[in-house]
Amino acid sequence: MSTATNPNAAAAAARAASTKKGPAKPRGAGGSAGGASNSGMLSLRLYSDDAPGLKVGPTVILVTSLVYIAIVIILHVWAKFR
């Protein structure tokens, strides 16, 4: 049977053609190595002393988070018995 006379064969051929993939293309603007080096440089700059912005250590973040969680728990308990 030819694909011109059999609609099922023509549909199968169209599906097969649409699922064929070409060679894999690298993602990112600079290829495979360019994106990795840029992100590495950014993370180094974020943790350096000359990075712009507020300098906050991990202890301050931990204490602030625990205080926030405690306030939310206290407000929930207070609303329950109100």
SEKOL-946034 format. One record per atom (N, C-alpha, C, O): atom name; residue number from 1; x, y, z; chain. Coordinates in steps of 0.001 Angstrom, whole numbers, plus 524288, in hexadecimal, padded with zeros to 5 digits. Each point is the difference from the previous one (the first is absolute). Example, Ala and Ser with C-alpha at 12.3 -4.5 7.8 and 13.67 -1.06 7.14 Angstrom:
// residues 2
+------+-----+-------+-------+-------+-------+
: atom :  nr :    px :    py :    pz : kette :
+------+-----+-------+-------+-------+-------+
:    N :   1 : 83386 : 7E9C6 : 81E78 :     A :
:   CA :   1 : 7FC86 : 804A6 : 80000 :     A :
:    C :   1 : 80384 : 804B0 : 80000 :     A :
:    O :   1 : 8040C : 7FFED : 80299 :     A :
:    N :   2 : 7FA96 : 8042D : 7FA97 :     A :
:   CA :   2 : 80334 : 804A6 : 8003C :     A :
:    C :   2 : 7FCFE : 80442 : 802DA :     A :
:    O :   2 : 801FD : 80454 : 800A9 :     A :
+------+-----+-------+-------+-------+-------+
//
This chain:
// residues 82
+------+-----+-------+-------+-------+-------+
: atom :  nr :    px :    py :    pz : kette :
+------+-----+-------+-------+-------+-------+
:    N :   1 : 80344 : 7FB61 : 80000 :     A :
:   CA :   1 : 7FCBC : 8049F : 80000 :     A :
:    C :   1 : 80369 : 804D5 : 80000 :     A :
:    O :   1 : 80426 : 80014 : 8026F :     A :
:    N :   2 : 7FA29 : 803D3 : 7FAEB :     A :
:   CA :   2 : 802F2 : 804DD : 7FFBC :     A :
:    C :   2 : 7FDCF : 803C8 : 80403 :     A :
:    O :   2 : 7FB7E : 7FF84 : 80199 :     A :
:    N :   3 : 807B5 : 80447 : 8000D :     A :
:   CA :   3 : 7FE36 : 803C1 : 803E7 :     A :
:    C :   3 : 7FC19 : 803DA : 7FDBB :     A :
:    O :   3 : 7FD1F : 80281 : 802EC :     A :
:    N :   4 : 802BD : 7FE03 : 7F7EB :     A :
:   CA :   4 : 7FC4E : 8039C : 7FD91 :     A :
:    C :   4 : 7FA7F : 7FDDE : 8002E :     A :
:    O :   4 : 7FC47 : 80309 : 80043 :     A :
:    N :   5 : 80312 : 7F7C9 : 7FF9B :     A :
:   CA :   5 : 7FACC : 7FDBC : 80002 :     A :
:    C :   5 : 7FE36 : 7FE69 : 8056B :     A :
:    O :   5 : 7FB4F : 7FF4F : 800CE :     A :
:    N :   6 : 8083E : 80014 : 802FD :     A :
:   CA :   6 : 7FE96 : 7FE4B : 80534 :     A :
:    C :   6 : 8008A : 8049C : 803CC :     A :
:    O :   6 : 80462 : 8019C : 80129 :     A :
:    N :   7 : 7F737 : 80094 : 800D3 :     A :
:   CA :   7 : 80055 : 8048F : 80378 :     A :
:    C :   7 : 8029C : 7FEAF : 80536 :     A :
:    O :   7 : 8028E : 8035F : 8024B :     A :
:    N :   8 : 7FCDF : 7F7DA : 7FF9F :     A :
:   CA :   8 : 80278 : 7FE8B : 804F1 :     A :
:    C :   8 : 805ED : 7FFFA : 7FF72 :     A :
:    O :   8 : 802C9 : 801A9 : 8038D :     A :
:    N :   9 : 7FF20 : 7FC7D : 7F812 :     A :
:   CA :   9 : 805A8 : 7FFE7 : 7FF23 :     A :
:    C :   9 : 8021B : 8058C : 7FF74 :     A :
:    O :   9 : 8044D : 80126 : 801D0 :     A :
:    N :  10 : 7F8BA : 80242 : 7FBBC :     A :
:   CA :  10 : 801B2 : 80567 : 7FF69 :     A :
:    C :  10 : 8003B : 802B1 : 80555 :     A :
:    O :  10 : 8039F : 802FD : 8010B :     A :
:    N :  11 : 7F88A : 7FBF8 : 80253 :     A :
:   CA :  11 : 7FFFB : 80250 : 80534 :     A :
:    C :  11 : 8048A : 7FDE9 : 80341 :     A :
:    O :  11 : 8026F : 802EC : 802F3 :     A :
:    N :  12 : 7FEB6 : 7F801 : 7FC83 :     A :
:   CA :  12 : 8045A : 7FDAE : 802DB :     A :
:    C :  12 : 80526 : 8024C : 7FE26 :     A :
:    O :  12 : 80377 : 800FD : 8032E :     A :
:    N :  13 : 7FD1A : 7FFE1 : 7F7BF :     A :
:   CA :  13 : 804C6 : 8024E : 7FDE6 :     A :
:    C :  13 : 8009E : 8059E : 801EB :     A :
:    O :  13 : 8045D : 801B3 : 80117 :     A :
:    N :  14 : 7F75A : 80131 : 7FF55 :     A :
:   CA :  14 : 8003A : 80561 : 801E7 :     A :
:    C :  14 : 80189 : 80020 : 805BF :     A :
:    O :  14 : 80308 : 8035F : 80199 :     A :
:    N :  15 : 7FAEC : 7F900 : 8018E :     A :
:   CA :  15 : 80170 : 7FFB4 : 80582 :     A :
:    C :  15 : 805BC : 7FEA0 : 80098 :     A :
:    O :  15 : 802B6 : 80238 : 8034C :     A :
:    N :  16 : 7FF28 : 7FA21 : 7F988 :     A :
:   CA :  16 : 8057A : 7FE6D : 80052 :     A :
:    C :  16 : 80392 : 80482 : 7FE7F :     A :
:    O :  16 : 80423 : 800AF : 8025B :     A :
:    N :  17 : 7FA5B : 80258 : 7F9D3 :     A :
:   CA :  17 : 80336 : 80469 : 7FE56 :     A :
:    C :  17 : 80018 : 8044B : 80428 :     A :
:    O :  17 : 803F6 : 802A5 : 800AD :     A :
:    N :  18 : 7F7B4 : 7FE0C : 80218 :     A :
:   CA :  18 : 7FFD0 : 8042C : 803E5 :     A :
:    C :  18 : 802E1 : 7FE89 : 804FE :     A :
:    O :  18 : 80180 : 8037A : 802F6 :     A :
:    N :  19 : 7FF54 : 7F77C : 7FE13 :     A :
:   CA :  19 : 802A0 : 7FE6C : 804CB :     A :
:    C :  19 : 805DA : 7FF6F : 7FF50 :     A :
:    O :  19 : 802C6 : 7FF50 : 803DE :     A :
:    N :  20 : 7FF3A : 800F3 : 7F755 :     A :
:   CA :  20 : 805A2 : 7FFA6 : 7FF34 :     A :
:    C :  20 : 80280 : 804FD : 801FB :     A :
:    O :  20 : 7FE37 : 80451 : 7FEDC :     A :
:    N :  21 : 805F2 : 7FB01 : 8041F :     A :
:   CA :  21 : 802AC : 8047C : 80245 :     A :
:    C :  21 : 80553 : 8008F : 7FD76 :     A :
:    O :  21 : 8028D : 7FC2A : 7FE9C :     A :
:    N :  22 : 7FF07 : 808A6 : 800D7 :     A :
:   CA :  22 : 8051D : 8011C : 7FDDA :     A :
:    C :  22 : 8041A : 7FFA8 : 80446 :     A :
:    O :  22 : 7FEE3 : 7FE2D : 80450 :     A :
:    N :  23 : 805DE : 80394 : 7FA81 :     A :
:   CA :  23 : 80410 : 7FFEA : 80405 :     A :
:    C :  23 : 7FEA5 : 803A7 : 80478 :     A :
:    O :  23 : 7FD83 : 8040B : 7FF3E :     A :
:    N :  24 : 80423 : 7FA7E : 8055E :     A :
:   CA :  24 : 7FECC : 80327 : 804A0 :     A :
:    C :  24 : 802DF : 8052B : 7FFAF :     A :
:    O :  24 : 804A1 : 80031 : 7FEB6 :     A :
:    N :  25 : 7F892 : 80402 : 8027C :     A :
:   CA :  25 : 8024D : 80531 : 7FFED :     A :
:    C :  25 : 80139 : 80194 : 80595 :     A :
:    O :  25 : 7FCEA : 7FEF3 : 80388 :     A :
:    N :  26 : 8078F : 80390 : 7FD54 :     A :
:   CA :  26 : 80138 : 801AF : 80551 :     A :
:    C :  26 : 7FC4D : 80450 : 801B5 :     A :
:    O :  26 : 7FE6E : 8034F : 7FCE3 :     A :
:    N :  27 : 80037 : 7FC99 : 80813 :     A :
:   CA :  27 : 7FC7E : 803F5 : 80220 :     A :
:    C :  27 : 8032C : 80472 : 80242 :     A :
:    O :  27 : 8047D : 7FF49 : 80191 :     A :
:    N :  28 : 7F933 : 80537 : 7FE96 :     A :
:   CA :  28 : 80298 : 80490 : 80234 :     A :
:    C :  28 : 80249 : 80355 : 7FBB7 :     A :
:    O :  28 : 80067 : 7FE5A : 7FB81 :     A :
:    N :  29 : 80113 : 80651 : 805EF :     A :
:   CA :  29 : 801DC : 803B9 : 7FC1B :     A :
:    C :  29 : 8057D : 7FEBD : 7FE24 :     A :
:    O :  29 : 80139 : 800D2 : 7FB6C :     A :
:    N :  30 : 80216 : 7FD37 : 807FB :     A :
:   CA :  30 : 80569 : 7FF44 : 7FE90 :     A :
:    C :  30 : 80183 : 7FA69 : 7FF0A :     A :
:    O :  30 : 804A9 : 7FECE : 7FFF9 :     A :
:    N :  31 : 7F7BE : 7FDC5 : 7FF40 :     A :
:   CA :  31 : 8015A : 7FA8C : 7FF39 :     A :
:    C :  31 : 8001D : 7FD2B : 80531 :     A :
:    O :  31 : 7FE03 : 801F6 : 803EA :     A :
:    N :  32 : 8044F : 7F975 : 7FC1E :     A :
:   CA :  32 : 7FFD9 : 7FCD4 : 804BA :     A :
:    C :  32 : 803B5 : 801F7 : 80430 :     A :
:    O :  32 : 7FEAB : 7FFD7 : 8049E :     A :
:    N :  33 : 805EC : 801FE : 7F9EC :     A :
:   CA :  33 : 803B4 : 801B7 : 803F6 :     A :
:    C :  33 : 7FF16 : 805AF : 80195 :     A :
:    O :  33 : 80140 : 8017B : 80467 :     A :
:    N :  34 : 7FC9F : 801B3 : 7F824 :     A :
:   CA :  34 : 7FF58 : 8058C : 80120 :     A :
:    C :  34 : 7FC1D : 800FC : 80458 :     A :
:    O :  34 : 800F0 : 80358 : 80354 :     A :
:    N :  35 : 7FABC : 7F9D9 : 7FCC0 :     A :
:   CA :  35 : 7FC0B : 800D0 : 80404 :     A :
:    C :  35 : 801EC : 7FE67 : 8055C :     A :
:    O :  35 : 7FEC2 : 80289 : 803E5 :     A :
:    N :  36 : 80447 : 7F941 : 7FC55 :     A :
:   CA :  36 : 801E6 : 7FE26 : 80506 :     A :
:    C :  36 : 803F4 : 803CA : 8024C :     A :
:    O :  36 : 7FFF3 : 800F9 : 804B6 :     A :
:    N :  37 : 80378 : 8012E : 7F80E :     A :
:   CA :  37 : 803F0 : 80389 : 80213 :     A :
:    C :  37 : 7FD90 : 80525 : 801C6 :     A :
:    O :  37 : 801C6 : 8024C : 803D5 :     A :
:    N :  38 : 7FA31 : 7FF8C : 7F971 :     A :
:   CA :  38 : 7FD6D : 804D8 : 80198 :     A :
:    C :  38 : 7FD43 : 7FF5D : 8053B :     A :
:    O :  38 : 80046 : 8037E : 8034A :     A :
:    N :  39 : 7FD1B : 7F826 : 7FD89 :     A :
:   CA :  39 : 7FD4B : 7FF3A : 804F7 :     A :
:    C :  39 : 803E0 : 7FF4B : 80469 :     A :
:    O :  39 : 7FEF8 : 801A0 : 80469 :     A :
:    N :  40 : 8057A : 7FBFA : 7FA79 :     A :
:   CA :  40 : 80400 : 7FF6E : 80408 :     A :
:    C :  40 : 80241 : 8053B : 80193 :     A :
:    O :  40 : 80106 : 800EF : 8049B :     A :
:    N :  41 : 7FFC2 : 80278 : 7F79D :     A :
:   CA :  41 : 8020F : 80532 : 80131 :     A :
:    C :  41 : 7FC02 : 80336 : 80305 :     A :
:    O :  41 : 80171 : 8030C : 8036E :     A :
:    N :  42 : 7F99C : 7FC4F : 7FB59 :     A :
:   CA :  42 : 7FBF5 : 802E5 : 802CC :     A :
:    C :  42 : 7FFCF : 7FE50 : 805B2 :     A :
:    O :  42 : 7FFAB : 8034C : 8037C :     A :
:    N :  43 : 8008A : 7F794 : 7FD81 :     A :
:   CA :  43 : 7FFBE : 7FE36 : 80566 :     A :
:    C :  43 : 804D6 : 8019F : 80306 :     A :
:    O :  43 : 7FFAD : 80110 : 804AE :     A :
:    N :  44 : 804CE : 7FF25 : 7F8B9 :     A :
:   CA :  44 : 804A7 : 801E3 : 802B7 :     A :
:    C :  44 : 7FF7A : 805C2 : 80154 :     A :
:    O :  44 : 801AE : 801B0 : 8042D :     A :
:    N :  45 : 7FC05 : 80153 : 7F854 :     A :
:   CA :  45 : 7FF59 : 80598 : 800F5 :     A :
:    C :  45 : 7FC07 : 800FC : 80459 :     A :
:    O :  45 : 80097 : 803B7 : 802FF :     A :
:    N :  46 : 7FB5F : 7F902 : 7FD63 :     A :
:   CA :  46 : 7FC0E : 800CE : 8040A :     A :
:    C :  46 : 8023C : 7FF2B : 80570 :     A :
:    O :  46 : 7FE41 : 80281 : 803B7 :     A :
:    N :  47 : 8058D : 7FA0D : 7FCD5 :     A :
:   CA :  47 : 8021C : 7FECD : 80524 :     A :
:    C :  47 : 80534 : 802B3 : 8010C :     A :
:    O :  47 : 802B5 : 7FE9F : 803BA :     A :
:    N :  48 : 7FEB9 : 80525 : 7F91A :     A :
:   CA :  48 : 804DE : 802C5 : 800F6 :     A :
:    C :  48 : 7FEF3 : 804DA : 8034F :     A :
:    O :  48 : 7FB80 : 8017F : 800CA :     A :
:    N :  49 : 808A6 : 800EF : 8011F :     A :
:   CA :  49 : 7FF65 : 80496 : 80356 :     A :
:    C :  49 : 7FE69 : 804D8 : 7FCF6 :     A :
:    O :  49 : 7FDAA : 80395 : 80232 :     A :
:    N :  50 : 80396 : 7FC8F : 7F8BC :     A :
:   CA :  50 : 7FEC3 : 804AC : 7FCFC :     A :
:    C :  50 : 7FAD3 : 7FF91 : 7FD14 :     A :
:    O :  50 : 7FEFF : 80311 : 7FC6E :     A :
:    N :  51 : 7FDB6 : 7F930 : 80505 :     A :
:   CA :  51 : 7FAD7 : 7FF7D : 7FD93 :     A :
:    C :  51 : 7FC76 : 80456 : 8021B :     A :
:    O :  51 : 80026 : 80134 : 804A7 :     A :
:    N :  52 : 7FCB0 : 80122 : 7F7F2 :     A :
:   CA :  52 : 7FC85 : 80423 : 801D7 :     A :
:    C :  52 : 7FB7F : 7FDC8 : 80336 :     A :
:    O :  52 : 7FE63 : 7FB89 : 7FF3B :     A :
:    N :  53 : 7FFA3 : 80796 : 80451 :     A :
:   CA :  53 : 7FB65 : 7FE68 : 802EF :     A :
:    C :  53 : 8011E : 7FF5E : 805C8 :     A :
:    O :  53 : 80446 : 80131 : 801DC :     A :
:    N :  54 : 7F7DC : 7FCED : 800ED :     A :
:   CA :  54 : 8003D : 7FF5A : 805A0 :     A :
:    C :  54 : 8030F : 7FB19 : 80161 :     A :
:    O :  54 : 7FF17 : 7FBDB : 7FDBE :     A :
:    N :  55 : 80486 : 80498 : 805EF :     A :
:   CA :  55 : 80314 : 7FB88 : 801BA :     A :
:    C :  55 : 7FD38 : 7FD7A : 8049F :     A :
:    O :  55 : 7FFC1 : 8024B : 80438 :     A :
:    N :  56 : 7FE28 : 7F906 : 7FB07 :     A :
:   CA :  56 : 7FD2A : 7FD39 : 80419 :     A :
:    C :  56 : 80246 : 7FA89 : 80069 :     A :
:    O :  56 : 80065 : 7FD33 : 7FC1C :     A :
:    N :  57 : 80112 : 80154 : 80888 :     A :
:   CA :  57 : 8024A : 7FAE0 : 800DE :     A :
:    C :  57 : 7FBDA : 7FBD5 : 800BF :     A :
:    O :  57 : 7FB62 : 8013A : 8008F :     A :
:    N :  58 : 8063B : 7F9E0 : 7FF75 :     A :
:   CA :  58 : 7FC3C : 7FBB6 : 8009D :     A :
:    C :  58 : 7FD76 : 7FFD9 : 80568 :     A :
:    O :  58 : 7FB94 : 7FE2D : 80080 :     A :
:    N :  59 : 80719 : 803AE : 80386 :     A :
:   CA :  59 : 7FDB6 : 8000C : 8053F :     A :
:    C :  59 : 7FB72 : 803D1 : 8004A :     A :
:    O :  59 : 7FC04 : 7FEDB : 8026F :     A :
:    N :  60 : 80490 : 805A0 : 7FB1D :     A :
:   CA :  60 : 7FBC5 : 803DC : 7FFF1 :     A :
:    C :  60 : 7FB40 : 7FDD1 : 7FD2B :     A :
:    O :  60 : 7FB95 : 800C2 : 801BE :     A :
:    N :  61 : 80548 : 7FC91 : 7F9F4 :     A :
:   CA :  61 : 7FBAA : 7FDA2 : 7FD0D :     A :
:    C :  61 : 7FD49 : 7FBD3 : 80340 :     A :
:    O :  61 : 7FB33 : 7FFB4 : 80007 :     A :
:    N :  62 : 807CF : 7FD12 : 802B4 :     A :
:   CA :  62 : 7FDB5 : 7FBD5 : 80332 :     A :
:    C :  62 : 7FCC2 : 80243 : 80471 :     A :
:    O :  62 : 7FB9D : 7FE42 : 800EC :     A :
:    N :  63 : 80680 : 8059B : 801D6 :     A :
:   CA :  63 : 7FD29 : 80259 : 80464 :     A :
:    C :  63 : 7FB19 : 802BE : 7FE16 :     A :
:    O :  63 : 7FBDF : 7FF8C : 8026B :     A :
:    N :  64 : 8048C : 8034B : 7F943 :     A :
:   CA :  64 : 7FB74 : 802BC : 7FDD7 :     A :
:    C :  64 : 7FBC4 : 7FC26 : 7FE69 :     A :
:    O :  64 : 7FB62 : 800F5 : 800F2 :     A :
:    N :  65 : 8061D : 7FABE : 7FCAC :     A :
:   CA :  65 : 7FC30 : 7FC09 : 7FE68 :     A :
:    C :  65 : 7FD47 : 7FD95 : 804BA :     A :
:    O :  65 : 7FB3F : 7FF47 : 7FFF9 :     A :
:    N :  66 : 807BD : 7FF7E : 80408 :     A :
:   CA :  66 : 7FDA6 : 7FDA4 : 804AD :     A :
:    C :  66 : 7FC5E : 803CF : 802CD :     A :
:    O :  66 : 7FBE9 : 7FE6D : 801FA :     A :
:    N :  67 : 8058B : 8068C : 7FE35 :     A :
:   CA :  67 : 7FC9B : 803F3 : 80265 :     A :
:    C :  67 : 7FAF1 : 80082 : 7FCEC :     A :
:    O :  67 : 7FBCA : 80065 : 8024A :     A :
:    N :  68 : 8049C : 7FF99 : 7F878 :     A :
:   CA :  68 : 7FB52 : 8005B : 7FCB9 :     A :
:    C :  68 : 7FC70 : 7FB44 : 800DD :     A :
:    O :  68 : 7FB41 : 8009A : 80075 :     A :
:    N :  69 : 806FF : 7FAC2 : 7FFC3 :     A :
:   CA :  69 : 7FCDD : 7FB40 : 800EB :     A :
:    C :  69 : 7FD61 : 80048 : 80556 :     A :
:    O :  69 : 7FB71 : 7FE8F : 80088 :     A :
:    N :  70 : 80762 : 80348 : 8036E :     A :
:   CA :  70 : 7FDBD : 8006C : 80543 :     A :
:    C :  70 : 7FB83 : 803E9 : 80016 :     A :
:    O :  70 : 7FC06 : 7FF0A : 80287 :     A :
:    N :  71 : 8048B : 80553 : 7FAC5 :     A :
:   CA :  71 : 7FBC5 : 803E6 : 7FFCF :     A :
:    C :  71 : 7FB2B : 7FDBF : 7FD5E :     A :
:    O :  71 : 7FBA3 : 800DC : 801D5 :     A :
:    N :  72 : 80515 : 7FC46 : 7F9E8 :     A :
:   CA :  72 : 7FB8A : 7FDA4 : 7FD48 :     A :
:    C :  72 : 7FD48 : 7FC0C : 80379 :     A :
:    O :  72 : 7FB32 : 7FFCC : 80016 :     A :
:    N :  73 : 807C3 : 7FD0B : 802C9 :     A :
:   CA :  73 : 7FDA8 : 7FC1F : 8038A :     A :
:    C :  73 : 7FD09 : 802BF : 80465 :     A :
:    O :  73 : 7FBAA : 7FE6E : 8015E :     A :
:    N :  74 : 806A6 : 8059E : 800D0 :     A :
:   CA :  74 : 7FD58 : 802E7 : 80436 :     A :
:    C :  74 : 7FAF1 : 80275 : 7FE05 :     A :
:    O :  74 : 7FC09 : 7FFD5 : 802B8 :     A :
:    N :  75 : 80405 : 80269 : 7F8A7 :     A :
:   CA :  75 : 7FB3D : 80253 : 7FDDA :     A :
:    C :  75 : 7FBCD : 7FBE0 : 7FEF0 :     A :
:    O :  75 : 7FB5D : 80102 : 800C6 :     A :
:    N :  76 : 80640 : 7FA5B : 7FD75 :     A :
:   CA :  76 : 7FC2E : 7FBCF : 7FF2B :     A :
:    C :  76 : 7FD8A : 7FE46 : 80527 :     A :
:    O :  76 : 7FB44 : 7FF39 : 8004A :     A :
:    N :  77 : 807E7 : 8002F : 803BD :     A :
:   CA :  77 : 7FDFA : 7FE6A : 80518 :     A :
:    C :  77 : 7FC78 : 80440 : 80234 :     A :
:    O :  77 : 7FBE0 : 7FED4 : 8022C :     A :
:    N :  78 : 805AD : 80604 : 7FD4C :     A :
:   CA :  78 : 7FCEC : 80462 : 801F8 :     A :
:    C :  78 : 7FAC3 : 80055 : 7FD33 :     A :
:    O :  78 : 7FC04 : 8010C : 8027B :     A :
:    N :  79 : 803EA : 7FE16 : 7F868 :     A :
:   CA :  79 : 7FB0F : 80023 : 7FCFE :     A :
:    C :  79 : 7FC7F : 7FB68 : 80168 :     A :
:    O :  79 : 7FB38 : 80070 : 7FFBF :     A :
:    N :  80 : 80718 : 7FB35 : 801B9 :     A :
:   CA :  80 : 7FCE2 : 7FB5C : 80159 :     A :
:    C :  80 : 7FCD4 : 800E9 : 804F6 :     A :
:    O :  80 : 7FB7D : 7FE5D : 8004B :     A :
:    N :  81 : 806C9 : 80439 : 8039C :     A :
:   CA :  81 : 7FD6A : 800BC : 804FE :     A :
:    C :  81 : 7FD4E : 8053E : 80089 :     A :
:    O :  81 : 7FE21 : 80148 : 8043D :     A :
:    N :  82 : 8019F : 801B1 : 7F7C1 :     A :
:   CA :  82 : 7FD6B : 8050F : 8001D :     A :
:    C :  82 : 7FA3F : 7FF96 : 7FF9F :     A :
:    O :  82 : 7FD4A : 803F9 : 8000C :     A :
+------+-----+-------+-------+-------+-------+
//
